[in-house]
Amino acid sequence: MSLIAYNYFESDKTEKGKNAEAKESKIPEVEENGGIHLKKVGEKVRQKTWGTFTLLETKSINESFELAPMVITVKDIRRIQLSSLTDEAKEELKSYTGMSFEEAYSIYY
């Protein structure tokens, strides 16, 4: 099991026109589970109908914890930045926090 922490930022629009489109098109695209496709810090992947994932940092843990009749093994912890999210993805994330992106951003940043 990996623990994953996501940061969401509006996509950076400093590049314009064809340069921004070309850069976005070079990012590999996957059907689902975008975060598990990232292996090295700095890698990016675009998950169809969701958004872009960028691996910011990772920490290997490889420890097991016994909780009642279960044993949970934590392989690693990853911090992943989300960008270019679809409206559906924003709503899905809201179900975890009960807040919109703007509300969460105002509290934590």
Gaussian input, Z-matrix of N, CA and C with variables (Angstrom, degrees):
# hf/3-21g

backbone

0 1
 N
 C     1     B1
 C     2     B2     1     A1
 N     3     B3     2     A2     1     D1
 C     4     B4     3     A3     2     D2
 C     5     B5     4     A4     3     D3
 N     6     B6     5     A5     4     D4
 C     7     B7     6     A6     5     D5
 C     8     B8     7     A7     6     D6
 N     9     B9     8     A8     7     D7
 C    10    B10     9     A9     8     D8
 C    11    B11    10    A10     9     D9
 N    12    B12    11    A11    10    D10
 C    13    B13    12    A12    11    D11
 C    14    B14    13    A13    12    D12
 N    15    B15    14    A14    13    D13
 C    16    B16    15    A15    14    D14
 C    17    B17    16    A16    15    D15
 N    18    B18    17    A17    16    D16
 C    19    B19    18    A18    17    D17
 C    20    B20    19    A19    18    D18
 N    21    B21    20    A20    19    D19
 C    22    B22    21    A21    20    D20
 C    23    B23    22    A22    21    D21
 N    24    B24    23    A23    22    D22
 C    25    B25    24    A24    23    D23
 C    26    B26    25    A25    24    D24
 N    27    B27    26    A26    25    D25
 C    28    B28    27    A27    26    D26
 C    29    B29    28    A28    27    D27
 N    30    B30    29    A29    28    D28
 C    31    B31    30    A30    29    D29
 C    32    B32    31    A31    30    D30
 N    33    B33    32    A32    31    D31
 C    34    B34    33    A33    32    D32
 C    35    B35    34    A34    33    D33
 N    36    B36    35    A35    34    D34
 C    37    B37    36    A36    35    D35
 C    38    B38    37    A37    36    D36
 N    39    B39    38    A38    37    D37
 C    40    B40    39    A39    38    D38
 C    41    B41    40    A40    39    D39
 N    42    B42    41    A41    40    D40
 C    43    B43    42    A42    41    D41
 C    44    B44    43    A43    42    D42
 N    45    B45    44    A44    43    D43
 C    46    B46    45    A45    44    D44
 C    47    B47    46    A46    45    D45
 N    48    B48    47    A47    46    D46
 C    49    B49    48    A48    47    D47
 C    50    B50    49    A49    48    D48
 N    51    B51    50    A50    49    D49
 C    52    B52    51    A51    50    D50
 C    53    B53    52    A52    51    D51
 N    54    B54    53    A53    52    D52
 C    55    B55    54    A54    53    D53
 C    56    B56    55    A55    54    D54
 N    57    B57    56    A56    55    D55
 C    58    B58    57    A57    56    D56
 C    59    B59    58    A58    57    D57
 N    60    B60    59    A59    58    D58
 C    61    B61    60    A60    59    D59
 C    62    B62    61    A61    60    D60
 N    63    B63    62    A62    61    D61
 C    64    B64    63    A63    62    D62
 C    65    B65    64    A64    63    D63
 N    66    B66    65    A65    64    D64
 C    67    B67    66    A66    65    D65
 C    68    B68    67    A67    66    D66
 N    69    B69    68    A68    67    D67
 C    70    B70    69    A69    68    D68
 C    71    B71    70    A70    69    D69
 N    72    B72    71    A71    70    D70
 C    73    B73    72    A72    71    D71
 C    74    B74    73    A73    72    D72
 N    75    B75    74    A74    73    D73
 C    76    B76    75    A75    74    D74
 C    77    B77    76    A76    75    D75
 N    78    B78    77    A77    76    D76
 C    79    B79    78    A78    77    D77
 C    80    B80    79    A79    78    D78
 N    81    B81    80    A80    79    D79
 C    82    B82    81    A81    80    D80
 C    83    B83    82    A82    81    D81
 N    84    B84    83    A83    82    D82
 C    85    B85    84    A84    83    D83
 C    86    B86    85    A85    84    D84
 N    87    B87    86    A86    85    D85
 C    88    B88    87    A87    86    D86
 C    89    B89    88    A88    87    D87
 N    90    B90    89    A89    88    D88
 C    91    B91    90    A90    89    D89
 C    92    B92    91    A91    90    D90
 N    93    B93    92    A92    91    D91
 C    94    B94    93    A93    92    D92
 C    95    B95    94    A94    93    D93
 N    96    B96    95    A95    94    D94
 C    97    B97    96    A96    95    D95
 C    98    B98    97    A97    96    D96
 N    99    B99    98    A98    97    D97
 C   100   B100    99    A99    98    D98
 C   101   B101   100   A100    99    D99
 N   102   B102   101   A101   100   D100
 C   103   B103   102   A102   101   D101
 C   104   B104   103   A103   102   D102
 N   105   B105   104   A104   103   D103
 C   106   B106   105   A105   104   D104
 C   107   B107   106   A106   105   D105
 N   108   B108   107   A107   106   D106
 C   109   B109   108   A108   107   D107
 C   110   B110   109   A109   108   D108
 N   111   B111   110   A110   109   D109
 C   112   B112   111   A111   110   D110
 C   113   B113   112   A112   111   D111
 N   114   B114   113   A113   112   D112
 C   115   B115   114   A114   113   D113
 C   116   B116   115   A115   114   D114
 N   117   B117   116   A116   115   D115
 C   118   B118   117   A117   116   D116
 C   119   B119   118   A118   117   D117
 N   120   B120   119   A119   118   D118
 C   121   B121   120   A120   119   D119
 C   122   B122   121   A121   120   D120
 N   123   B123   122   A122   121   D121
 C   124   B124   123   A123   122   D122
 C   125   B125   124   A124   123   D123
 N   126   B126   125   A125   124   D124
 C   127   B127   126   A126   125   D125
 C   128   B128   127   A127   126   D126
 N   129   B129   128   A128   127   D127
 C   130   B130   129   A129   128   D128
 C   131   B131   130   A130   129   D129
 N   132   B132   131   A131   130   D130
 C   133   B133   132   A132   131   D131
 C   134   B134   133   A133   132   D132
 N   135   B135   134   A134   133   D133
 C   136   B136   135   A135   134   D134
 C   137   B137   136   A136   135   D135
 N   138   B138   137   A137   136   D136
 C   139   B139   138   A138   137   D137
 C   140   B140   139   A139   138   D138
 N   141   B141   140   A140   139   D139
 C   142   B142   141   A141   140   D140
 C   143   B143   142   A142   141   D141
 N   144   B144   143   A143   142   D142
 C   145   B145   144   A144   143   D143
 C   146   B146   145   A145   144   D144
 N   147   B147   146   A146   145   D145
 C   148   B148   147   A147   146   D146
 C   149   B149   148   A148   147   D147
 N   150   B150   149   A149   148   D148
 C   151   B151   150   A150   149   D149
 C   152   B152   151   A151   150   D150
 N   153   B153   152   A152   151   D151
 C   154   B154   153   A153   152   D152
 C   155   B155   154   A154   153   D153
 N   156   B156   155   A155   154   D154
 C   157   B157   156   A156   155   D155
 C   158   B158   157   A157   156   D156
 N   159   B159   158   A158   157   D157
 C   160   B160   159   A159   158   D158
 C   161   B161   160   A160   159   D159
 N   162   B162   161   A161   160   D160
 C   163   B163   162   A162   161   D161
 C   164   B164   163   A163   162   D162
 N   165   B165   164   A164   163   D163
 C   166   B166   165   A165   164   D164
 C   167   B167   166   A166   165   D165
 N   168   B168   167   A167   166   D166
 C   169   B169   168   A168   167   D167
 C   170   B170   169   A169   168   D168
 N   171   B171   170   A170   169   D169
 C   172   B172   171   A171   170   D170
 C   173   B173   172   A172   171   D171
 N   174   B174   173   A173   172   D172
 C   175   B175   174   A174   173   D173
 C   176   B176   175   A175   174   D174
 N   177   B177   176   A176   175   D175
 C   178   B178   177   A177   176   D176
 C   179   B179   178   A178   177   D177
 N   180   B180   179   A179   178   D178
 C   181   B181   180   A180   179   D179
 C   182   B182   181   A181   180   D180
 N   183   B183   182   A182   181   D181
 C   184   B184   183   A183   182   D182
 C   185   B185   184   A184   183   D183
 N   186   B186   185   A185   184   D184
 C   187   B187   186   A186   185   D185
 C   188   B188   187   A187   186   D186
 N   189   B189   188   A188   187   D187
 C   190   B190   189   A189   188   D188
 C   191   B191   190   A190   189   D189
 N   192   B192   191   A191   190   D190
 C   193   B193   192   A192   191   D191
 C   194   B194   193   A193   192   D192
 N   195   B195   194   A194   193   D193
 C   196   B196   195   A195   194   D194
 C   197   B197   196   A196   195   D195
 N   198   B198   197   A197   196   D196
 C   199   B199   198   A198   197   D197
 C   200   B200   199   A199   198   D198
 N   201   B201   200   A200   199   D199
 C   202   B202   201   A201   200   D200
 C   203   B203   202   A202   201   D201
 N   204   B204   203   A203   202   D202
 C   205   B205   204   A204   203   D203
 C   206   B206   205   A205   204   D204
 N   207   B207   206   A206   205   D205
 C   208   B208   207   A207   206   D206
 C   209   B209   208   A208   207   D207
 N   210   B210   209   A209   208   D208
 C   211   B211   210   A210   209   D209
 C   212   B212   211   A211   210   D210
 N   213   B213   212   A212   211   D211
 C   214   B214   213   A213   212   D212
 C   215   B215   214   A214   213   D213
 N   216   B216   215   A215   214   D214
 C   217   B217   216   A216   215   D215
 C   218   B218   217   A217   216   D216
 N   219   B219   218   A218   217   D217
 C   220   B220   219   A219   218   D218
 C   221   B221   220   A220   219   D219
 N   222   B222   221   A221   220   D220
 C   223   B223   222   A222   221   D221
 C   224   B224   223   A223   222   D222
 N   225   B225   224   A224   223   D223
 C   226   B226   225   A225   224   D224
 C   227   B227   226   A226   225   D225
 N   228   B228   227   A227   226   D226
 C   229   B229   228   A228   227   D227
 C   230   B230   229   A229   228   D228
 N   231   B231   230   A230   229   D229
 C   232   B232   231   A231   230   D230
 C   233   B233   232   A232   231   D231
 N   234   B234   233   A233   232   D232
 C   235   B235   234   A234   233   D233
 C   236   B236   235   A235   234   D234
 N   237   B237   236   A236   235   D235
 C   238   B238   237   A237   236   D236
 C   239   B239   238   A238   237   D237
 N   240   B240   239   A239   238   D238
 C   241   B241   240   A240   239   D239
 C   242   B242   241   A241   240   D240
 N   243   B243   242   A242   241   D241
 C   244   B244   243   A243   242   D242
 C   245   B245   244   A244   243   D243
 N   246   B246   245   A245   244   D244
 C   247   B247   246   A246   245   D245
 C   248   B248   247   A247   246   D246
 N   249   B249   248   A248   247   D247
 C   250   B250   249   A249   248   D248
 C   251   B251   250   A250   249   D249
 N   252   B252   251   A251   250   D250
 C   253   B253   252   A252   251   D251
 C   254   B254   253   A253   252   D252
 N   255   B255   254   A254   253   D253
 C   256   B256   255   A255   254   D254
 C   257   B257   256   A256   255   D255
 N   258   B258   257   A257   256   D256
 C   259   B259   258   A258   257   D257
 C   260   B260   259   A259   258   D258
 N   261   B261   260   A260   259   D259
 C   262   B262   261   A261   260   D260
 C   263   B263   262   A262   261   D261
 N   264   B264   263   A263   262   D262
 C   265   B265   264   A264   263   D263
 C   266   B266   265   A265   264   D264
 N   267   B267   266   A266   265   D265
 C   268   B268   267   A267   266   D266
 C   269   B269   268   A268   267   D267
 N   270   B270   269   A269   268   D268
 C   271   B271   270   A270   269   D269
 C   272   B272   271   A271   270   D270
 N   273   B273   272   A272   271   D271
 C   274   B274   273   A273   272   D272
 C   275   B275   274   A274   273   D273
 N   276   B276   275   A275   274   D274
 C   277   B277   276   A276   275   D275
 C   278   B278   277   A277   276   D276
 N   279   B279   278   A278   277   D277
 C   280   B280   279   A279   278   D278
 C   281   B281   280   A280   279   D279
 N   282   B282   281   A281   280   D280
 C   283   B283   282   A282   281   D281
 C   284   B284   283   A283   282   D282
 N   285   B285   284   A284   283   D283
 C   286   B286   285   A285   284   D284
 C   287   B287   286   A286   285   D285
 N   288   B288   287   A287   286   D286
 C   289   B289   288   A288   287   D287
 C   290   B290   289   A289   288   D288
 N   291   B291   290   A290   289   D289
 C   292   B292   291   A291   290   D290
 C   293   B293   292   A292   291   D291
 N   294   B294   293   A293   292   D292
 C   295   B295   294   A294   293   D293
 C   296   B296   295   A295   294   D294
 N   297   B297   296   A296   295   D295
 C   298   B298   297   A297   296   D296
 C   299   B299   298   A298   297   D297
 N   300   B300   299   A299   298   D298
 C   301   B301   300   A300   299   D299
 C   302   B302   301   A301   300   D300
 N   303   B303   302   A302   301   D301
 C   304   B304   303   A303   302   D302
 C   305   B305   304   A304   303   D303
 N   306   B306   305   A305   304   D304
 C   307   B307   306   A306   305   D305
 C   308   B308   307   A307   306   D306
 N   309   B309   308   A308   307   D307
 C   310   B310   309   A309   308   D308
 C   311   B311   310   A310   309   D309
 N   312   B312   311   A311   310   D310
 C   313   B313   312   A312   311   D311
 C   314   B314   313   A313   312   D312
 N   315   B315   314   A314   313   D313
 C   316   B316   315   A315   314   D314
 C   317   B317   316   A316   315   D315
 N   318   B318   317   A317   316   D316
 C   319   B319   318   A318   317   D317
 C   320   B320   319   A319   318   D318
 N   321   B321   320   A320   319   D319
 C   322   B322   321   A321   320   D320
 C   323   B323   322   A322   321   D321
 N   324   B324   323   A323   322   D322
 C   325   B325   324   A324   323   D323
 C   326   B326   325   A325   324   D324

   B1=1.4429
   B2=1.5150
   B3=1.3078
   B4=1.4580
   B5=1.5116
   B6=1.3091
   B7=1.4571
   B8=1.5093
   B9=1.3147
   B10=1.4491
   B11=1.5157
   B12=1.3271
   B13=1.4658
   B14=1.5178
   B15=1.3138
   B16=1.4535
   B17=1.5176
   B18=1.3169
   B19=1.4585
   B20=1.5099
   B21=1.3199
   B22=1.4574
   B23=1.5078
   B24=1.3106
   B25=1.4521
   B26=1.5168
   B27=1.3356
   B28=1.4622
   B29=1.5191
   B30=1.3290
   B31=1.4519
   B32=1.5266
   B33=1.2997
   B34=1.4633
   B35=1.5187
   B36=1.3231
   B37=1.4584
   B38=1.5309
   B39=1.3328
   B40=1.4481
   B41=1.5204
   B42=1.3365
   B43=1.4544
   B44=1.5206
   B45=1.3246
   B46=1.4588
   B47=1.5108
   B48=1.3218
   B49=1.4527
   B50=1.5107
   B51=1.3327
   B52=1.4593
   B53=1.5228
   B54=1.3356
   B55=1.4654
   B56=1.5244
   B57=1.3231
   B58=1.4604
   B59=1.5207
   B60=1.3287
   B61=1.4641
   B62=1.5260
   B63=1.3230
   B64=1.4616
   B65=1.5177
   B66=1.3263
   B67=1.4644
   B68=1.5259
   B69=1.3371
   B70=1.4600
   B71=1.5291
   B72=1.3293
   B73=1.4599
   B74=1.5221
   B75=1.3323
   B76=1.4664
   B77=1.5229
   B78=1.3130
   B79=1.4631
   B80=1.5226
   B81=1.3496
   B82=1.4662
   B83=1.5294
   B84=1.3219
   B85=1.4596
   B86=1.5198
   B87=1.3549
   B88=1.4575
   B89=1.5215
   B90=1.3110
   B91=1.4589
   B92=1.5319
   B93=1.3534
   B94=1.4678
   B95=1.5195
   B96=1.3358
   B97=1.4723
   B98=1.5271
   B99=1.3234
   B100=1.4630
   B101=1.5086
   B102=1.3281
   B103=1.4531
   B104=1.5145
   B105=1.3301
   B106=1.4707
   B107=1.5234
   B108=1.3214
   B109=1.4630
   B110=1.5224
   B111=1.3195
   B112=1.4606
   B113=1.5217
   B114=1.3222
   B115=1.4645
   B116=1.5253
   B117=1.3500
   B118=1.4615
   B119=1.5238
   B120=1.3327
   B121=1.4600
   B122=1.5285
   B123=1.3287
   B124=1.4545
   B125=1.5168
   B126=1.3311
   B127=1.4655
   B128=1.5148
   B129=1.3468
   B130=1.4586
   B131=1.5225
   B132=1.3221
   B133=1.4528
   B134=1.5252
   B135=1.3132
   B136=1.4619
   B137=1.5117
   B138=1.3306
   B139=1.4640
   B140=1.5193
   B141=1.3292
   B142=1.4689
   B143=1.5188
   B144=1.2897
   B145=1.4683
   B146=1.5250
   B147=1.3557
   B148=1.4613
   B149=1.5175
   B150=1.3436
   B151=1.4577
   B152=1.5144
   B153=1.3384
   B154=1.4590
   B155=1.5277
   B156=1.3275
   B157=1.4593
   B158=1.5267
   B159=1.3402
   B160=1.4621
   B161=1.5225
   B162=1.3260
   B163=1.4637
   B164=1.5227
   B165=1.3416
   B166=1.4651
   B167=1.5181
   B168=1.3359
   B169=1.4638
   B170=1.5154
   B171=1.3186
   B172=1.4650
   B173=1.5234
   B174=1.3101
   B175=1.4684
   B176=1.5187
   B177=1.3147
   B178=1.4594
   B179=1.5244
   B180=1.3313
   B181=1.4663
   B182=1.5356
   B183=1.3261
   B184=1.4727
   B185=1.5298
   B186=1.3277
   B187=1.4603
   B188=1.5234
   B189=1.3179
   B190=1.4605
   B191=1.5215
   B192=1.3357
   B193=1.4592
   B194=1.5137
   B195=1.3259
   B196=1.4552
   B197=1.5241
   B198=1.3167
   B199=1.4638
   B200=1.5194
   B201=1.3346
   B202=1.4732
   B203=1.5266
   B204=1.3403
   B205=1.4675
   B206=1.5386
   B207=1.3253
   B208=1.4697
   B209=1.5187
   B210=1.3241
   B211=1.4557
   B212=1.5217
   B213=1.3312
   B214=1.4562
   B215=1.5216
   B216=1.3137
   B217=1.4562
   B218=1.5258
   B219=1.3375
   B220=1.4542
   B221=1.5250
   B222=1.3193
   B223=1.4597
   B224=1.5278
   B225=1.3407
   B226=1.4492
   B227=1.5234
   B228=1.3289
   B229=1.4643
   B230=1.5230
   B231=1.3367
   B232=1.4572
   B233=1.5175
   B234=1.3275
   B235=1.4646
   B236=1.5189
   B237=1.3359
   B238=1.4581
   B239=1.5224
   B240=1.3186
   B241=1.4624
   B242=1.5243
   B243=1.3215
   B244=1.4571
   B245=1.5238
   B246=1.3174
   B247=1.4623
   B248=1.5182
   B249=1.3231
   B250=1.4701
   B251=1.5245
   B252=1.3359
   B253=1.4661
   B254=1.5209
   B255=1.3185
   B256=1.4601
   B257=1.5234
   B258=1.3293
   B259=1.4703
   B260=1.5227
   B261=1.3393
   B262=1.4588
   B263=1.5329
   B264=1.3316
   B265=1.4633
   B266=1.5216
   B267=1.3369
   B268=1.4658
   B269=1.5230
   B270=1.3255
   B271=1.4618
   B272=1.5199
   B273=1.3280
   B274=1.4669
   B275=1.5260
   B276=1.3269
   B277=1.4623
   B278=1.5211
   B279=1.3217
   B280=1.4630
   B281=1.5255
   B282=1.3401
   B283=1.4707
   B284=1.5319
   B285=1.3440
   B286=1.4656
   B287=1.5160
   B288=1.3359
   B289=1.4550
   B290=1.5180
   B291=1.3373
   B292=1.4585
   B293=1.5099
   B294=1.3442
   B295=1.4586
   B296=1.5227
   B297=1.3220
   B298=1.4569
   B299=1.5197
   B300=1.3277
   B301=1.4556
   B302=1.5178
   B303=1.3284
   B304=1.4555
   B305=1.5290
   B306=1.3467
   B307=1.4661
   B308=1.5213
   B309=1.3378
   B310=1.4692
   B311=1.5247
   B312=1.3269
   B313=1.4634
   B314=1.5285
   B315=1.3328
   B316=1.4589
   B317=1.5304
   B318=1.3213
   B319=1.4671
   B320=1.5293
   B321=1.3422
   B322=1.4633
   B323=1.5120
   B324=1.3286
   B325=1.4636
   B326=1.4928
   A1=108.62
   A2=116.16
   A3=122.55
   A4=108.56
   A5=116.81
   A6=120.87
   A7=106.75
   A8=116.11
   A9=120.36
   A10=109.39
   A11=116.81
   A12=122.37
   A13=107.15
   A14=115.84
   A15=120.59
   A16=110.92
   A17=116.52
   A18=123.91
   A19=105.74
   A20=117.45
   A21=119.56
   A22=109.66
   A23=116.26
   A24=122.93
   A25=107.48
   A26=116.41
   A27=119.62
   A28=107.11
   A29=117.29
   A30=119.22
   A31=110.42
   A32=114.95
   A33=122.46
   A34=108.95
   A35=117.37
   A36=122.15
   A37=111.44
   A38=118.28
   A39=119.76
   A40=111.63
   A41=117.88
   A42=120.67
   A43=107.89
   A44=116.13
   A45=118.86
   A46=111.44
   A47=114.52
   A48=122.80
   A49=114.85
   A50=114.91
   A51=121.60
   A52=112.96
   A53=118.57
   A54=120.79
   A55=111.05
   A56=117.57
   A57=121.50
   A58=110.22
   A59=117.57
   A60=120.84
   A61=110.92
   A62=117.55
   A63=121.34
   A64=110.75
   A65=116.76
   A66=121.01
   A67=110.53
   A68=117.31
   A69=122.06
   A70=110.99
   A71=118.13
   A72=120.77
   A73=112.34
   A74=118.68
   A75=121.79
   A76=112.42
   A77=117.78
   A78=121.57
   A79=108.39
   A80=118.64
   A81=120.29
   A82=110.89
   A83=116.71
   A84=121.28
   A85=109.23
   A86=115.62
   A87=121.88
   A88=109.49
   A89=116.24
   A90=121.38
   A91=112.28
   A92=117.00
   A93=120.30
   A94=110.76
   A95=115.54
   A96=122.90
   A97=112.85
   A98=115.95
   A99=121.52
   A100=114.78
   A101=117.96
   A102=121.66
   A103=114.88
   A104=118.06
   A105=119.21
   A106=112.58
   A107=117.97
   A108=121.53
   A109=112.45
   A110=117.94
   A111=122.09
   A112=109.77
   A113=116.60
   A114=121.22
   A115=112.85
   A116=117.56
   A117=121.90
   A118=110.17
   A119=116.15
   A120=121.28
   A121=108.84
   A122=115.43
   A123=121.55
   A124=113.59
   A125=117.73
   A126=120.37
   A127=110.46
   A128=115.07
   A129=121.68
   A130=109.05
   A131=114.80
   A132=120.97
   A133=107.61
   A134=116.27
   A135=121.69
   A136=107.55
   A137=115.96
   A138=120.97
   A139=107.97
   A140=116.68
   A141=121.42
   A142=110.07
   A143=115.63
   A144=125.20
   A145=113.75
   A146=117.73
   A147=118.73
   A148=112.13
   A149=117.87
   A150=120.62
   A151=111.98
   A152=116.14
   A153=122.63
   A154=109.75
   A155=116.28
   A156=123.72
   A157=108.15
   A158=117.52
   A159=122.80
   A160=108.22
   A161=117.18
   A162=120.88
   A163=109.29
   A164=116.62
   A165=122.23
   A166=112.61
   A167=116.70
   A168=120.07
   A169=109.56
   A170=114.84
   A171=120.88
   A172=109.11
   A173=115.68
   A174=121.33
   A175=107.99
   A176=116.74
   A177=121.87
   A178=109.67
   A179=117.57
   A180=122.24
   A181=110.71
   A182=117.26
   A183=124.00
   A184=113.10
   A185=115.91
   A186=121.60
   A187=109.85
   A188=115.45
   A189=121.40
   A190=109.46
   A191=114.75
   A192=121.63
   A193=108.16
   A194=116.14
   A195=120.21
   A196=108.85
   A197=115.93
   A198=123.19
   A199=107.39
   A200=115.59
   A201=121.70
   A202=108.64
   A203=118.48
   A204=117.87
   A205=113.26
   A206=117.86
   A207=120.58
   A208=111.35
   A209=114.48
   A210=121.21
   A211=106.37
   A212=115.73
   A213=121.38
   A214=107.76
   A215=116.13
   A216=121.19
   A217=108.62
   A218=115.99
   A219=121.71
   A220=107.29
   A221=115.26
   A222=121.44
   A223=111.03
   A224=115.90
   A225=119.76
   A226=109.80
   A227=114.15
   A228=121.59
   A229=106.41
   A230=115.57
   A231=120.76
   A232=110.57
   A233=115.62
   A234=120.81
   A235=106.52
   A236=114.83
   A237=121.42
   A238=109.20
   A239=116.02
   A240=121.49
   A241=108.79
   A242=116.43
   A243=122.45
   A244=108.34
   A245=116.28
   A246=120.68
   A247=108.85
   A248=115.69
   A249=122.33
   A250=112.19
   A251=116.43
   A252=120.47
   A253=111.58
   A254=115.21
   A255=120.45
   A256=108.35
   A257=116.89
   A258=120.60
   A259=110.73
   A260=117.38
   A261=121.15
   A262=111.16
   A263=116.46
   A264=120.64
   A265=110.97
   A266=116.66
   A267=120.29
   A268=110.48
   A269=117.36
   A270=121.06
   A271=111.29
   A272=117.07
   A273=120.75
   A274=110.29
   A275=117.59
   A276=120.81
   A277=111.05
   A278=116.70
   A279=121.12
   A280=110.91
   A281=117.21
   A282=120.13
   A283=111.68
   A284=117.89
   A285=121.13
   A286=112.66
   A287=116.63
   A288=119.85
   A289=113.53
   A290=117.12
   A291=120.61
   A292=112.40
   A293=116.74
   A294=121.46
   A295=109.65
   A296=115.41
   A297=119.54
   A298=108.28
   A299=116.52
   A300=119.83
   A301=110.85
   A302=116.40
   A303=120.54
   A304=111.15
   A305=117.99
   A306=121.15
   A307=111.08
   A308=117.15
   A309=120.66
   A310=110.39
   A311=116.57
   A312=120.88
   A313=110.29
   A314=117.29
   A315=119.73
   A316=112.25
   A317=117.97
   A318=121.22
   A319=112.12
   A320=116.23
   A321=120.33
   A322=114.40
   A323=117.91
   A324=119.50
   A325=108.46
   D1=139.14
   D2=174.59
   D3=-115.20
   D4=138.95
   D5=171.55
   D6=-93.37
   D7=133.05
   D8=-176.77
   D9=-125.42
   D10=129.05
   D11=175.48
   D12=-111.27
   D13=130.80
   D14=-177.78
   D15=-109.31
   D16=138.62
   D17=169.44
   D18=-110.53
   D19=136.91
   D20=176.56
   D21=-118.63
   D22=128.48
   D23=175.96
   D24=-132.11
   D25=143.67
   D26=173.83
   D27=-57.88
   D28=146.61
   D29=-176.32
   D30=-63.50
   D31=146.64
   D32=-178.38
   D33=-77.47
   D34=117.68
   D35=-176.92
   D36=-105.45
   D37=28.99
   D38=-178.68
   D39=-72.12
   D40=-30.87
   D41=175.00
   D42=-85.46
   D43=149.31
   D44=-175.88
   D45=-123.50
   D46=156.91
   D47=170.02
   D48=61.14
   D49=-135.71
   D50=-173.52
   D51=-64.81
   D52=-32.33
   D53=-179.98
   D54=-61.55
   D55=-45.01
   D56=179.62
   D57=-66.01
   D58=-41.82
   D59=179.70
   D60=-65.37
   D61=-41.33
   D62=179.99
   D63=-64.32
   D64=-42.14
   D65=179.58
   D66=-63.13
   D67=-43.12
   D68=179.73
   D69=-65.73
   D70=-35.62
   D71=-177.02
   D72=-72.67
   D73=-17.04
   D74=179.10
   D75=-80.89
   D76=-10.38
   D77=-179.59
   D78=-78.14
   D79=128.18
   D80=178.83
   D81=-59.44
   D82=145.61
   D83=-179.13
   D84=-115.42
   D85=136.46
   D86=179.12
   D87=-126.18
   D88=161.51
   D89=-178.75
   D90=-75.69
   D91=-43.72
   D92=-176.30
   D93=-155.51
   D94=171.51
   D95=177.95
   D96=52.03
   D97=51.71
   D98=-176.46
   D99=-53.05
   D100=-40.31
   D101=-175.96
   D102=-62.79
   D103=-31.44
   D104=-177.55
   D105=-75.13
   D106=-13.26
   D107=179.77
   D108=-83.59
   D109=-9.04
   D110=-177.84
   D111=-88.81
   D112=124.49
   D113=-177.84
   D114=-113.00
   D115=-36.51
   D116=-175.95
   D117=-117.40
   D118=144.81
   D119=176.89
   D120=-56.98
   D121=133.10
   D122=-179.33
   D123=99.00
   D124=-17.96
   D125=178.96
   D126=-66.18
   D127=149.24
   D128=177.72
   D129=-127.82
   D130=151.14
   D131=173.59
   D132=-147.78
   D133=143.49
   D134=178.16
   D135=-105.84
   D136=122.64
   D137=177.04
   D138=-94.52
   D139=121.98
   D140=-178.65
   D141=-53.30
   D142=141.02
   D143=178.68
   D144=58.23
   D145=19.76
   D146=-179.93
   D147=-134.31
   D148=-70.06
   D149=-178.40
   D150=167.79
   D151=-168.98
   D152=-178.86
   D153=-104.84
   D154=135.15
   D155=179.94
   D156=-112.86
   D157=133.12
   D158=176.10
   D159=-127.21
   D160=124.29
   D161=179.08
   D162=-78.08
   D163=115.91
   D164=-178.17
   D165=-91.38
   D166=-40.21
   D167=177.15
   D168=-163.52
   D169=159.10
   D170=179.02
   D171=-143.62
   D172=147.69
   D173=179.67
   D174=-134.89
   D175=120.87
   D176=178.05
   D177=-74.07
   D178=132.21
   D179=-178.55
   D180=-115.25
   D181=-56.80
   D182=179.28
   D183=48.19
   D184=55.10
   D185=176.76
   D186=-128.94
   D187=149.77
   D188=177.31
   D189=-111.66
   D190=143.85
   D191=179.67
   D192=-128.38
   D193=132.26
   D194=179.06
   D195=-95.38
   D196=123.10
   D197=178.20
   D198=-126.44
   D199=104.74
   D200=-177.65
   D201=53.87
   D202=-126.51
   D203=-178.19
   D204=-85.29
   D205=7.37
   D206=-177.98
   D207=-109.94
   D208=151.66
   D209=169.44
   D210=-121.59
   D211=122.83
   D212=-179.63
   D213=-109.50
   D214=125.73
   D215=177.90
   D216=-107.16
   D217=123.56
   D218=177.68
   D219=-99.26
   D220=115.59
   D221=-178.83
   D222=-79.00
   D223=-52.67
   D224=179.51
   D225=-157.88
   D226=169.67
   D227=175.72
   D228=-122.37
   D229=133.22
   D230=-179.21
   D231=-125.19
   D232=142.68
   D233=172.40
   D234=-111.29
   D235=119.92
   D236=-173.99
   D237=-122.84
   D238=132.06
   D239=176.73
   D240=-90.89
   D241=133.96
   D242=176.38
   D243=-104.29
   D244=139.91
   D245=175.30
   D246=-148.48
   D247=166.74
   D248=179.27
   D249=52.54
   D250=40.79
   D251=-178.32
   D252=-71.67
   D253=144.71
   D254=173.21
   D255=-76.17
   D256=163.64
   D257=177.71
   D258=-61.55
   D259=-35.90
   D260=178.89
   D261=-63.96
   D262=-40.02
   D263=178.78
   D264=-65.55
   D265=-40.56
   D266=178.04
   D267=-60.93
   D268=-40.84
   D269=178.44
   D270=-66.61
   D271=-38.82
   D272=178.55
   D273=-63.65
   D274=-43.60
   D275=178.18
   D276=-63.67
   D277=-35.19
   D278=178.84
   D279=-60.55
   D280=-32.00
   D281=179.93
   D282=-65.48
   D283=-23.96
   D284=178.37
   D285=-79.96
   D286=-35.01
   D287=-174.37
   D288=-107.48
   D289=-20.17
   D290=-175.52
   D291=76.31
   D292=8.97
   D293=-178.88
   D294=-129.92
   D295=153.70
   D296=172.41
   D297=-73.28
   D298=166.91
   D299=176.89
   D300=-57.36
   D301=-43.92
   D302=-177.91
   D303=-61.44
   D304=-41.26
   D305=178.38
   D306=-64.51
   D307=-46.42
   D308=-179.92
   D309=-63.01
   D310=-41.94
   D311=-179.02
   D312=-62.09
   D313=-41.73
   D314=-178.14
   D315=-66.69
   D316=-29.02
   D317=178.56
   D318=-78.20
   D319=-45.08
   D320=-171.33
   D321=-93.37
   D322=-15.36
   D323=-179.25
   D324=-124.43

